[in-house]
Amino acid sequence: MSASDARVSPPPGLVDLAAERIGGVALVANDEFFAEKENLLKPGRGIFIADKYTDRGKWMDGWETRRRRTQGHDWCVIQLGLRGIIKQADIDTNHFLGNHPPFASLDALCLTNGFPSDASAVEGLSWTPILEKSPLDPGSQNLFAITSDQTWTHLRLNIIPDGGVARLRVYGIVVPDWSKLKAGELVDLAAIENGGVPLACSDMFFSSMNNLIMPGRSENMGDGWETKRRRGPGYDWIILKLGRPGTIRKVEVDTNHFKGNYPDMCSIEGCVAPGASIDELTGSDTRWGEILPKTKLQADTRHFFEKELSSVADCTHLRLNIYPDGGVSRLRAWGTATEEK
């Protein structure tokens, strides 16, 4: 697999808050002469087609500005798909070799209202620097730790002075707004938009565990969680942290698009382990309680379970077990959230 086609997965426990698939949008840029700002948030690391040109020059799969002949620097504003706390940024210059920016920085802000439609208003907003001017390597994933613990809704990527960036990844923790949740209301506690996040799995050879809780139904077989064919004893599993502790009341296990490779059976367990590490959750000391007993599955089907479920109060994590292997496109776990004390 080439660097262009490589899957880019968030670090365990984090979400790409800016990803296009969860609503991230490149709102405005001061310049996008050679390549459009929207490319920054697309999947993958970008591709390179040697003989592809446009009427403005070489076609590039990223955001690329013209050569700057005046003072200043170029910038692009990103609206995060999900508001949250940013822990790491990846400013990927894949395929940008003689035209990458030598430096970049990041500013952030948190808005309760919409972003102004007038591009001239960008400078007047209350931007907070979260990454100082930092050197970039060409053709590389440039990873930076972000130390701010504030919640953000928008980013400004500054490239100094000009050039091209293939992709921007912003890894962090989703901070949902629970203020509108009514007592006893059912909510998908595992959904990415509600702060759910996959932490670990036994295998994800064919497709990432992060797909399992994405919005909507899967687009194809690659947009789910699929393990390799198991040739020995045992079974595959995935552990997810819920966005908020609660009691699961209804579950959906969707095998959409998985026809000759869906799991024969599945079961679901829950545990009460706030703050537990991945090592603790995968170790033998964590006590898992049965929520859904081992149950037969069908190909390409939405399976709903409600009466079959047992209660694990104040559940913080789920473990979906699939027997013996295969693919599941989506998992939904509707429950009543535990009231915050």
Residue frames as qw, qx, qy, qz and C-alpha x, y, z in Angstrom:
[[0.000, 0.889, 0.458, 0.000, 0.00, 0.00, 0.00],
 [0.426, 0.432, -0.023, 0.795, 1.44, 3.38, -0.97],
 [0.172, -0.237, -0.429, 0.855, 1.61, 6.40, 1.27],
 [0.266, -0.079, -0.269, -0.922, -1.10, 7.96, -0.88],
 [0.624, -0.253, -0.576, -0.463, -3.58, 5.20, -0.20],
 [0.336, -0.016, -0.802, 0.494, -2.68, 4.49, 3.42],
 [0.426, -0.724, -0.502, -0.207, -5.50, 4.60, 5.92],
 [0.140, 0.384, -0.402, 0.819, -5.10, 7.34, 8.49],
 [0.565, -0.556, -0.605, -0.072, -6.62, 6.39, 11.84],
 [0.263, -0.819, 0.181, -0.477, -6.91, 8.61, 14.91],
 [0.168, 0.318, -0.818, 0.450, -4.82, 7.68, 17.94],
 [0.398, -0.383, -0.834, 0.020, -6.81, 5.38, 20.29],
 [0.234, -0.601, -0.573, 0.505, -9.42, 7.30, 22.25],
 [0.001, -0.490, 0.056, 0.870, -9.37, 10.34, 19.94],
 [0.514, 0.649, 0.561, 0.007, -11.54, 11.51, 17.03],
 [0.327, 0.106, 0.321, 0.882, -10.66, 13.56, 13.95],
 [0.088, 0.624, 0.503, -0.592, -12.82, 16.52, 14.89],
 [0.181, 0.576, -0.223, -0.765, -12.36, 18.21, 11.50],
 [0.288, 0.027, 0.887, 0.361, -13.13, 15.24, 9.25],
 [0.325, 0.038, -0.396, -0.858, -15.45, 15.93, 6.33],
 [0.429, -0.219, -0.841, -0.247, -17.48, 12.80, 7.09],
 [0.313, -0.522, -0.691, 0.390, -18.56, 14.12, 10.49],
 [0.042, 0.917, 0.396, 0.010, -19.37, 17.61, 9.25],
 [0.441, -0.528, 0.144, 0.711, -16.02, 19.39, 9.11],
 [0.472, 0.809, 0.313, 0.157, -16.00, 22.24, 6.58],
 [0.473, -0.099, 0.113, 0.868, -13.27, 24.41, 5.09],
 [0.117, 0.814, 0.470, -0.320, -15.10, 27.73, 5.33],
 [0.303, 0.953, -0.019, 0.001, -12.81, 30.32, 3.81],
 [0.757, -0.193, 0.164, 0.603, -9.22, 30.76, 2.66],
 [0.002, 0.807, -0.096, -0.583, -7.38, 33.88, 1.59],
 [0.353, 0.585, -0.574, -0.452, -6.06, 32.04, -1.48],
 [0.750, -0.009, 0.659, -0.047, -6.65, 28.68, -3.18],
 [0.369, 0.664, -0.363, -0.540, -5.26, 29.40, -6.64],
 [0.268, 0.378, -0.852, -0.243, -3.79, 25.97, -7.44],
 [0.404, -0.174, -0.897, -0.040, -5.91, 23.61, -5.30],
 [0.457, -0.594, -0.260, -0.609, -9.13, 23.91, -3.32],
 [0.215, -0.447, 0.597, -0.631, -9.32, 24.23, 0.46],
 [0.858, -0.134, 0.057, -0.492, -12.01, 21.50, 0.62],
 [0.794, 0.284, -0.533, 0.069, -9.36, 18.86, -0.10],
 [0.003, 0.530, -0.647, 0.549, -7.82, 19.42, 3.35],
 [0.553, -0.199, 0.557, -0.587, -10.56, 17.43, 5.09],
 [0.830, 0.217, -0.336, -0.388, -11.05, 14.55, 2.67],
 [0.926, -0.302, 0.227, -0.014, -10.19, 10.93, 3.60],
 [0.892, 0.221, 0.052, 0.391, -6.78, 9.40, 3.04],
 [0.479, -0.562, 0.119, 0.664, -3.52, 11.26, 2.52],
 [0.350, 0.789, -0.136, -0.487, -4.17, 12.44, -1.02],
 [0.847, 0.213, 0.411, 0.261, -3.14, 11.04, -4.38],
 [0.088, -0.663, 0.380, 0.639, -0.66, 12.18, -7.02],
 [0.752, 0.508, 0.412, 0.081, -1.35, 11.98, -10.77],
 [0.533, -0.318, 0.288, 0.729, 1.83, 12.87, -12.63],
 [0.202, 0.142, 0.530, 0.811, 0.33, 14.08, -15.92],
 [0.058, -0.756, -0.648, -0.074, -2.82, 15.77, -14.62],
 [0.225, -0.063, -0.052, 0.971, -3.00, 19.54, -15.09],
 [0.144, 0.791, 0.553, -0.216, -5.64, 22.28, -14.94],
 [0.382, 0.786, 0.177, 0.453, -5.73, 25.64, -16.69],
 [0.280, -0.929, 0.175, -0.168, -3.98, 27.07, -13.60],
 [0.074, 0.658, -0.738, 0.130, -1.16, 24.55, -13.45],
 [0.317, 0.121, -0.937, 0.079, -0.43, 21.18, -11.87],
 [0.706, -0.445, -0.279, -0.475, -3.43, 19.45, -10.33],
 [0.206, 0.271, -0.787, 0.515, -2.79, 18.70, -6.65],
 [0.599, -0.487, -0.606, -0.192, -4.89, 16.79, -4.13],
 [0.457, -0.386, -0.453, 0.661, -4.69, 19.29, -1.30],
 [0.019, 0.966, 0.229, -0.116, -4.92, 23.01, -0.60],
 [0.646, -0.052, 0.174, 0.742, -2.31, 25.03, -2.50],
 [0.062, 0.920, 0.156, -0.354, -1.88, 28.79, -2.75],
 [0.614, 0.737, -0.044, 0.280, 0.01, 30.79, -5.37],
 [0.664, 0.008, -0.222, 0.714, 3.60, 31.94, -4.85],
 [0.220, -0.906, -0.294, 0.211, 3.43, 34.93, -2.50],
 [0.530, 0.433, 0.037, 0.728, 5.16, 38.10, -3.75],
 [0.191, -0.729, 0.064, -0.654, 4.10, 40.34, -0.84],
 [0.027, -0.301, 0.743, -0.597, 4.49, 40.32, 2.94],
 [0.707, -0.141, 0.234, -0.652, 2.25, 38.16, 5.13],
 [0.128, -0.135, 0.982, 0.027, 1.11, 34.54, 4.99],
 [0.511, -0.128, -0.571, -0.629, -1.77, 32.41, 3.74],
 [0.264, -0.054, 0.765, -0.585, -4.53, 30.91, 5.89],
 [0.463, -0.215, -0.699, -0.500, -7.64, 28.72, 5.85],
 [0.429, -0.222, 0.487, -0.728, -10.48, 28.60, 8.40],
 [0.380, -0.079, -0.908, -0.160, -11.94, 25.21, 9.33],
 [0.628, -0.334, 0.167, -0.683, -15.25, 24.63, 11.09],
 [0.097, -0.209, 0.959, -0.167, -14.93, 21.49, 13.17],
 [0.494, -0.213, -0.705, -0.462, -17.53, 18.82, 12.53],
 [0.670, -0.583, -0.460, 0.013, -17.79, 18.20, 16.26],
 [0.100, -0.852, 0.294, -0.421, -16.73, 20.62, 18.94],
 [0.927, -0.280, -0.198, 0.151, -14.11, 19.33, 21.29],
 [0.428, -0.811, 0.354, 0.185, -10.73, 19.48, 23.01],
 [0.729, 0.617, -0.294, 0.038, -7.83, 19.17, 20.56],
 [0.783, -0.525, 0.297, 0.151, -4.95, 16.92, 21.59],
 [0.543, -0.245, 0.576, 0.560, -2.96, 16.47, 18.38],
 [0.513, 0.749, -0.006, -0.419, -2.72, 18.01, 14.90],
 [0.676, -0.014, 0.585, 0.447, -1.40, 16.39, 11.73],
 [0.333, 0.807, -0.119, -0.472, -0.43, 18.90, 9.02],
 [0.780, 0.037, 0.573, 0.248, 0.24, 16.49, 6.17],
 [0.196, 0.740, -0.328, -0.554, 2.32, 17.71, 3.23],
 [0.689, 0.054, 0.701, 0.176, 2.08, 14.41, 1.32],
 [0.599, 0.518, 0.467, 0.392, 3.17, 14.91, -2.34],
 [0.096, 0.988, -0.005, 0.121, 4.06, 18.55, -1.70],
 [0.852, -0.134, 0.017, 0.506, 7.83, 18.52, -2.16],
 [0.421, 0.134, 0.083, 0.893, 9.14, 21.66, -3.84],
 [0.185, -0.481, -0.264, -0.815, 6.03, 23.60, -2.88],
 [0.544, -0.558, -0.611, 0.140, 5.30, 22.81, 0.79],
 [0.182, -0.913, 0.064, -0.359, 5.14, 25.63, 3.38],
 [0.478, 0.346, -0.636, 0.498, 8.29, 25.77, 5.51],
 [0.004, -0.010, -0.677, 0.736, 6.26, 26.73, 8.59],
 [0.386, -0.503, -0.586, -0.504, 2.70, 26.56, 9.92],
 [0.053, -0.044, 0.636, -0.769, 0.72, 27.58, 13.00],
 [0.270, -0.490, -0.786, -0.264, -2.80, 27.03, 14.32],
 [0.193, -0.118, 0.327, -0.918, -5.30, 29.38, 15.97],
 [0.209, -0.384, -0.895, -0.087, -8.64, 28.34, 17.47],
 [0.274, -0.147, 0.218, -0.925, -11.86, 29.82, 18.75],
 [0.008, 0.343, 0.928, -0.144, -15.16, 28.66, 20.24],
 [0.253, -0.083, -0.189, -0.945, -18.31, 30.18, 18.79],
 [0.305, 0.307, 0.799, -0.418, -21.86, 29.75, 20.06],
 [0.533, 0.685, 0.182, -0.461, -23.24, 31.52, 17.00],
 [0.835, 0.455, 0.236, 0.202, -22.44, 31.03, 13.33],
 [0.557, -0.228, 0.240, 0.762, -19.20, 32.06, 11.67],
 [0.213, 0.722, 0.046, -0.657, -19.39, 35.49, 9.96],
 [0.754, 0.510, 0.397, 0.119, -20.08, 35.31, 6.24],
 [0.286, 0.941, -0.167, 0.062, -17.79, 38.26, 5.50],
 [0.880, 0.111, -0.197, 0.417, -14.22, 37.00, 5.01],
 [0.233, 0.635, -0.236, 0.698, -12.87, 40.40, 6.08],
 [0.593, -0.660, 0.106, -0.450, -14.22, 39.74, 9.59],
 [0.920, -0.037, -0.349, 0.176, -11.87, 36.78, 10.14],
 [0.464, 0.343, -0.406, 0.709, -9.02, 38.89, 11.51],
 [0.273, -0.500, 0.193, -0.799, -11.31, 40.57, 14.04],
 [0.847, -0.346, -0.328, -0.236, -12.34, 37.34, 15.78],
 [0.469, -0.728, 0.442, -0.232, -10.93, 36.29, 19.15],
 [0.863, 0.283, -0.415, 0.059, -8.41, 33.73, 17.89],
 [0.615, -0.682, 0.393, -0.049, -6.28, 31.89, 20.45],
 [0.435, 0.578, -0.687, -0.074, -2.94, 30.45, 19.32],
 [0.904, -0.292, 0.248, -0.193, -2.76, 26.71, 20.05],
 [0.874, 0.034, 0.221, 0.430, 0.29, 25.88, 17.92],
 [0.120, -0.833, 0.206, 0.499, 3.09, 28.40, 17.54],
 [0.555, 0.717, -0.354, -0.228, 4.99, 28.84, 14.28],
 [0.742, -0.315, 0.590, 0.049, 6.49, 25.40, 13.68],
 [0.113, 0.491, -0.699, -0.507, 8.65, 23.91, 10.90],
 [0.880, 0.246, 0.238, -0.330, 7.09, 21.50, 8.40],
 [0.387, -0.293, 0.779, 0.396, 8.83, 18.69, 6.52],
 [0.500, 0.328, -0.410, -0.689, 7.95, 18.12, 2.84],
 [0.660, 0.096, -0.673, -0.319, 5.96, 15.05, 1.84],
 [0.298, 0.040, -0.841, 0.450, 5.35, 14.13, 5.48],
 [0.500, -0.702, -0.473, -0.180, 2.82, 13.80, 8.26],
 [0.207, 0.394, -0.403, 0.799, 3.83, 16.61, 10.60],
 [0.569, -0.559, -0.603, -0.040, 2.45, 15.70, 14.05],
 [0.074, 0.424, -0.342, 0.835, 2.13, 18.25, 16.84],
 [0.326, -0.447, -0.765, 0.330, 0.86, 17.83, 20.41],
 [0.161, -0.612, -0.158, -0.758, -1.69, 20.45, 21.46],
 [0.309, -0.066, -0.732, 0.604, -1.68, 21.29, 25.16],
 [0.336, -0.172, 0.081, -0.923, -4.77, 23.52, 25.44],
 [0.023, 0.236, 0.950, -0.201, -7.64, 21.94, 27.39],
 [0.352, 0.351, 0.185, -0.848, -10.28, 24.36, 26.09],
 [0.538, 0.437, 0.721, 0.013, -13.22, 23.41, 23.87],
 [0.007, -0.401, 0.366, 0.840, -13.07, 24.71, 20.28],
 [0.642, 0.540, 0.483, -0.252, -15.41, 24.95, 17.30],
 [0.595, 0.802, -0.011, 0.050, -13.16, 26.54, 14.63],
 [0.709, -0.357, 0.261, 0.549, -9.50, 26.47, 13.57],
 [0.412, 0.888, -0.148, -0.143, -7.34, 28.70, 11.42],
 [0.862, -0.061, 0.250, 0.437, -4.44, 26.97, 9.67],
 [0.112, 0.940, -0.213, -0.241, -1.71, 29.47, 8.87],
 [0.882, 0.141, 0.182, 0.410, 0.93, 28.47, 6.30],
 [0.167, -0.929, 0.153, 0.293, 4.02, 30.62, 6.32],
 [0.187, 0.323, 0.031, -0.927, 4.41, 32.12, 3.82],
 [0.696, 0.334, -0.164, -0.614, 2.59, 30.04, 1.16],
 [0.072, 0.312, -0.937, -0.141, 2.47, 26.61, -0.47],
 [0.707, -0.086, -0.482, -0.510, 0.49, 23.40, -0.29],
 [0.336, -0.223, 0.803, -0.439, -0.89, 21.10, 2.41],
 [0.312, -0.059, -0.866, -0.385, -2.51, 17.80, 1.46],
 [0.563, -0.526, -0.607, -0.197, -4.58, 17.09, 4.57],
 [0.123, -0.455, 0.469, -0.747, -5.29, 18.51, 8.02],
 [0.636, -0.354, -0.685, -0.036, -6.22, 16.12, 10.84],
 [0.195, -0.521, 0.357, -0.750, -7.31, 17.44, 14.22],
 [0.602, -0.186, -0.775, 0.047, -7.44, 14.69, 16.81],
 [0.144, -0.318, 0.435, -0.830, -9.28, 15.30, 20.03],
 [0.013, -0.287, -0.897, 0.336, -12.09, 14.50, 22.44],
 [0.184, -0.516, -0.529, -0.648, -15.68, 15.30, 21.48],
 [0.001, -0.160, -0.577, 0.801, -17.49, 17.54, 23.99],
 [0.107, -0.520, -0.734, -0.424, -21.24, 17.07, 23.43],
 [0.238, -0.248, 0.188, -0.920, -23.80, 19.57, 24.66],
 [0.248, -0.270, -0.926, 0.085, -25.87, 17.54, 27.11],
 [0.117, 0.121, 0.377, -0.911, -27.86, 20.55, 28.35],
 [0.553, 0.080, -0.234, -0.796, -30.81, 19.77, 26.07],
 [0.414, -0.018, -0.907, -0.075, -31.05, 16.10, 27.08],
 [0.622, -0.427, 0.016, -0.656, -34.25, 15.37, 29.01],
 [0.373, -0.335, 0.798, -0.334, -34.27, 13.01, 31.99],
 [0.682, 0.137, 0.690, -0.200, -34.99, 9.44, 30.85],
 [0.611, 0.682, -0.140, -0.378, -34.61, 10.29, 27.14],
 [0.898, 0.020, 0.354, 0.260, -33.05, 7.57, 25.00],
 [0.226, 0.890, -0.335, -0.210, -29.82, 8.64, 23.30],
 [0.920, 0.282, -0.192, 0.193, -27.18, 6.71, 21.36],
 [0.523, -0.813, 0.230, 0.111, -24.46, 6.74, 24.00],
 [0.767, -0.145, 0.433, 0.450, -21.95, 5.08, 21.64],
 [0.526, 0.780, 0.255, 0.223, -22.35, 7.55, 18.75],
 [0.593, 0.111, -0.036, 0.797, -19.30, 9.57, 17.81],
 [0.025, -0.613, -0.153, -0.775, -21.32, 12.79, 17.92],
 [0.635, -0.699, -0.117, -0.307, -22.23, 12.03, 21.54],
 [0.221, -0.778, 0.555, -0.194, -18.65, 11.41, 22.58],
 [0.955, -0.088, 0.283, -0.014, -18.43, 7.66, 21.98],
 [0.269, 0.768, -0.564, -0.136, -15.06, 6.39, 20.78],
 [0.974, 0.057, -0.212, 0.053, -13.53, 3.00, 19.90],
 [0.385, -0.815, 0.432, -0.017, -10.54, 2.21, 22.11],
 [0.175, -0.437, 0.869, 0.150, -9.25, -1.19, 21.04],
 [0.889, 0.211, -0.011, -0.407, -10.12, -4.25, 18.97],
 [0.819, -0.215, 0.508, 0.156, -8.73, -7.70, 18.31],
 [0.473, 0.035, 0.612, 0.633, -8.24, -7.00, 14.60],
 [0.385, 0.773, 0.226, -0.451, -9.19, -4.49, 11.88],
 [0.530, -0.142, 0.606, 0.576, -7.32, -5.84, 8.90],
 [0.303, 0.468, 0.654, 0.511, -9.85, -4.86, 6.22],
 [0.051, -0.705, -0.227, -0.670, -11.45, -1.72, 7.69],
 [0.139, 0.318, -0.504, 0.791, -11.09, 0.51, 10.73],
 [0.256, -0.446, -0.790, 0.332, -12.86, 0.10, 14.04],
 [0.002, -0.294, -0.190, 0.937, -13.57, 3.85, 13.94],
 [0.269, -0.111, -0.576, -0.764, -16.20, 3.32, 11.22],
 [0.233, -0.324, -0.914, 0.076, -18.46, 1.39, 13.58],
 [0.112, -0.665, -0.572, 0.467, -20.02, 4.45, 15.25],
 [0.121, -0.064, 0.282, 0.950, -19.94, 6.98, 12.41],
 [0.445, 0.362, 0.276, -0.771, -23.13, 8.87, 11.48],
 [0.674, 0.397, -0.241, -0.574, -25.60, 7.32, 9.06],
 [0.952, 0.033, 0.305, -0.015, -25.52, 3.88, 7.47],
 [0.504, -0.403, 0.548, 0.532, -22.38, 2.63, 5.76],
 [0.444, 0.648, -0.250, -0.566, -21.78, 3.57, 2.14],
 [0.754, 0.377, -0.519, -0.138, -20.07, 0.31, 1.22],
 [0.924, -0.227, -0.283, 0.120, -18.31, -2.70, 2.73],
 [0.575, 0.257, -0.313, 0.710, -15.20, -0.64, 3.42],
 [0.182, -0.514, 0.145, -0.826, -17.18, 1.76, 5.58],
 [0.830, -0.465, -0.127, -0.279, -17.52, -0.62, 8.51],
 [0.332, -0.636, 0.685, -0.127, -15.36, -2.70, 10.87],
 [0.949, 0.210, -0.166, -0.167, -14.09, -5.92, 9.29],
 [0.522, -0.602, 0.601, 0.057, -11.56, -8.42, 10.63],
 [0.300, 0.432, -0.792, -0.309, -9.44, -10.94, 8.74],
 [0.863, -0.087, -0.396, -0.301, -10.54, -14.57, 8.41],
 [0.490, -0.593, 0.570, -0.290, -9.86, -16.33, 11.72],
 [0.707, 0.304, -0.629, -0.111, -7.93, -19.58, 11.25],
 [0.312, 0.107, -0.829, 0.452, -7.56, -20.52, 14.90],
 [0.309, -0.572, -0.741, 0.170, -9.72, -20.66, 18.04],
 [0.164, -0.382, -0.289, 0.863, -11.35, -17.65, 19.65],
 [0.211, 0.796, 0.545, 0.157, -13.37, -14.71, 18.34],
 [0.314, 0.329, 0.029, 0.890, -12.98, -11.02, 17.50],
 [0.283, -0.755, -0.519, 0.284, -14.04, -8.09, 19.66],
 [0.230, 0.524, 0.027, 0.819, -14.08, -4.30, 19.92],
 [0.349, -0.554, -0.539, 0.530, -14.19, -2.11, 23.05],
 [0.095, 0.634, 0.250, 0.725, -15.88, 1.30, 22.96],
 [0.168, -0.243, -0.502, 0.813, -16.04, 4.07, 25.53],
 [0.036, 0.761, 0.634, 0.131, -19.50, 5.58, 25.85],
 [0.164, 0.582, 0.037, 0.796, -19.89, 9.33, 25.56],
 [0.364, -0.454, 0.355, -0.731, -21.60, 9.31, 28.95],
 [0.028, -0.020, 0.969, -0.245, -22.31, 6.53, 31.48],
 [0.609, 0.017, -0.007, -0.793, -25.78, 5.05, 31.27],
 [0.569, 0.041, 0.799, -0.189, -28.01, 2.01, 31.01],
 [0.138, 0.168, -0.707, -0.673, -28.40, 0.51, 27.53],
 [0.574, 0.259, 0.510, -0.586, -32.07, -0.05, 26.58],
 [0.792, 0.547, 0.225, -0.151, -31.91, -0.76, 22.84],
 [0.393, -0.489, 0.602, 0.493, -29.18, -1.91, 20.46],
 [0.764, 0.607, 0.002, -0.221, -28.73, -2.06, 16.69],
 [0.508, -0.381, 0.655, 0.410, -26.13, -4.30, 15.06],
 [0.623, 0.689, 0.011, -0.369, -26.07, -3.52, 11.34],
 [0.647, -0.176, 0.623, 0.403, -24.36, -5.89, 8.87],
 [0.499, 0.806, 0.092, -0.304, -25.14, -3.61, 5.91],
 [0.472, 0.738, -0.454, -0.162, -23.12, -4.69, 2.79],
 [0.147, -0.430, 0.886, -0.089, -21.60, -7.69, 4.59],
 [0.837, 0.145, -0.141, -0.509, -23.00, -10.73, 2.77],
 [0.904, 0.138, -0.398, 0.078, -20.43, -13.51, 2.50],
 [0.508, 0.257, -0.501, 0.651, -18.41, -12.18, 5.39],
 [0.446, -0.630, 0.071, -0.632, -20.82, -11.19, 8.18],
 [0.104, -0.320, 0.844, -0.418, -20.28, -12.67, 11.67],
 [0.401, -0.238, -0.863, -0.192, -22.23, -15.82, 12.44],
 [0.482, -0.705, -0.516, 0.061, -23.16, -14.55, 15.91],
 [0.184, 0.541, -0.270, 0.775, -22.51, -11.65, 18.25],
 [0.517, -0.639, -0.527, 0.215, -22.81, -10.71, 21.92],
 [0.096, 0.724, -0.110, 0.674, -22.46, -7.44, 23.83],
 [0.629, -0.435, -0.490, 0.419, -21.06, -6.82, 27.29],
 [0.016, -0.863, 0.013, -0.504, -20.75, -3.72, 29.45],
 [0.651, -0.208, -0.468, 0.560, -18.65, -2.62, 32.36],
 [0.230, -0.961, -0.103, -0.112, -18.46, 0.17, 34.91],
 [0.775, -0.189, 0.029, 0.603, -14.87, 1.35, 34.72],
 [0.153, 0.984, 0.070, 0.055, -14.62, 5.17, 34.63],
 [0.085, -0.895, 0.436, 0.051, -11.14, 6.33, 33.75],
 [0.870, -0.165, 0.441, 0.146, -9.90, 2.80, 32.95],
 [0.008, 0.622, -0.595, -0.508, -6.91, 2.51, 30.62],
 [0.753, 0.343, -0.407, -0.386, -6.92, 0.35, 27.49],
 [0.332, 0.305, -0.870, 0.198, -4.61, -2.13, 29.22],
 [0.297, -0.016, 0.721, -0.625, -7.02, -2.39, 32.13],
 [0.705, 0.273, 0.094, -0.648, -10.04, -2.84, 29.85],
 [0.747, 0.372, -0.508, -0.215, -8.33, -5.60, 27.86],
 [0.085, 0.376, -0.853, 0.352, -6.95, -7.28, 30.98],
 [0.454, -0.235, -0.857, -0.068, -8.48, -10.05, 33.05],
 [0.146, -0.225, -0.641, 0.720, -9.42, -7.89, 36.04],
 [0.335, 0.040, -0.086, -0.937, -12.19, -5.89, 34.35],
 [0.300, 0.264, 0.880, -0.258, -15.60, -7.38, 35.14],
 [0.261, 0.032, -0.488, -0.832, -17.84, -7.42, 32.08],
 [0.448, 0.239, 0.701, -0.500, -21.57, -7.96, 32.46],
 [0.235, 0.267, 0.820, 0.449, -23.79, -9.47, 29.78],
 [0.310, 0.362, 0.093, -0.874, -26.06, -7.04, 27.94],
 [0.776, 0.344, -0.201, -0.490, -26.89, -9.12, 24.83],
 [0.761, -0.234, 0.604, 0.040, -26.37, -12.90, 24.96],
 [0.205, -0.246, 0.771, 0.550, -24.73, -14.73, 22.07],
 [0.553, 0.559, 0.385, -0.484, -27.19, -14.16, 19.22],
 [0.610, 0.259, 0.613, 0.429, -27.44, -15.29, 15.60],
 [0.096, 0.624, -0.119, -0.766, -26.89, -12.68, 12.88],
 [0.692, 0.537, 0.475, 0.086, -27.92, -12.43, 9.23],
 [0.491, 0.069, 0.334, 0.802, -26.22, -10.98, 6.17],
 [0.054, 0.253, 0.310, 0.915, -26.81, -7.36, 5.10],
 [0.409, -0.629, -0.625, -0.217, -29.40, -6.77, 7.84],
 [0.136, -0.510, 0.331, -0.782, -30.25, -4.24, 10.54],
 [0.562, -0.302, -0.759, 0.128, -30.70, -6.22, 13.76],
 [0.267, -0.577, 0.173, -0.752, -32.57, -4.51, 16.60],
 [0.553, -0.207, -0.765, 0.258, -32.50, -5.85, 20.15],
 [0.280, -0.534, 0.148, -0.784, -34.53, -4.57, 23.09],
 [0.841, -0.387, 0.012, -0.378, -36.36, -7.29, 25.01],
 [0.915, 0.115, -0.313, 0.228, -33.26, -9.49, 24.79],
 [0.308, 0.606, -0.390, 0.621, -31.10, -7.02, 26.75],
 [0.654, -0.525, -0.444, 0.317, -29.96, -7.28, 30.35],
 [0.070, -0.970, -0.012, -0.231, -29.19, -4.18, 32.37],
 [0.684, -0.089, -0.242, 0.682, -25.74, -2.93, 33.37],
 [0.140, -0.955, -0.257, 0.039, -26.38, 0.28, 35.31],
 [0.194, -0.914, 0.245, 0.258, -23.98, 3.24, 34.94],
 [0.868, 0.164, 0.306, 0.354, -22.19, 1.41, 32.10],
 [0.098, -0.830, 0.250, 0.489, -19.10, 3.29, 30.87],
 [0.069, 0.474, -0.752, -0.453, -17.79, 0.89, 28.18],
 [0.895, 0.225, 0.163, -0.350, -19.19, -1.69, 25.76],
 [0.199, -0.399, 0.833, 0.328, -17.56, -4.74, 24.22],
 [0.811, 0.363, -0.045, -0.456, -19.04, -6.13, 21.01],
 [0.431, -0.312, 0.830, 0.166, -17.95, -9.72, 20.41],
 [0.722, 0.427, -0.222, -0.497, -18.33, -11.27, 16.96],
 [0.636, -0.235, 0.735, -0.008, -18.11, -15.05, 16.39],
 [0.794, -0.325, -0.009, 0.514, -15.80, -16.03, 14.93],
 [0.321, -0.271, 0.245, 0.874, -14.90, -13.04, 12.72],
 [0.279, 0.615, 0.649, 0.352, -16.27, -10.87, 9.91],
 [0.143, 0.194, 0.082, 0.967, -17.71, -7.41, 9.38],
 [0.074, -0.732, -0.626, 0.259, -20.21, -5.13, 11.12],
 [0.289, 0.578, 0.237, 0.726, -21.04, -1.77, 9.57],
 [0.172, -0.552, 0.154, -0.801, -22.61, 0.07, 12.51],
 [0.411, -0.343, -0.775, 0.335, -23.36, -0.35, 16.21],
 [0.245, -0.555, -0.031, -0.794, -25.97, 1.80, 17.93],
 [0.425, -0.253, -0.772, 0.398, -26.50, 1.65, 21.70],
 [0.263, -0.602, -0.149, -0.739, -29.45, 3.72, 22.86],
 [0.515, -0.312, -0.692, 0.398, -29.72, 4.21, 26.60],
 [0.294, -0.915, -0.201, -0.190, -30.64, 6.48, 29.45],
 [0.427, 0.526, -0.409, 0.611, -27.72, 8.59, 30.57],
 [0.566, -0.446, -0.532, 0.445, -26.72, 8.55, 34.21],
 [0.086, -0.965, -0.152, -0.197, -27.46, 11.88, 35.84],
 [0.496, 0.443, -0.372, 0.648, -24.34, 13.90, 36.55],
 [0.576, -0.637, -0.435, 0.270, -23.65, 14.38, 40.23]]
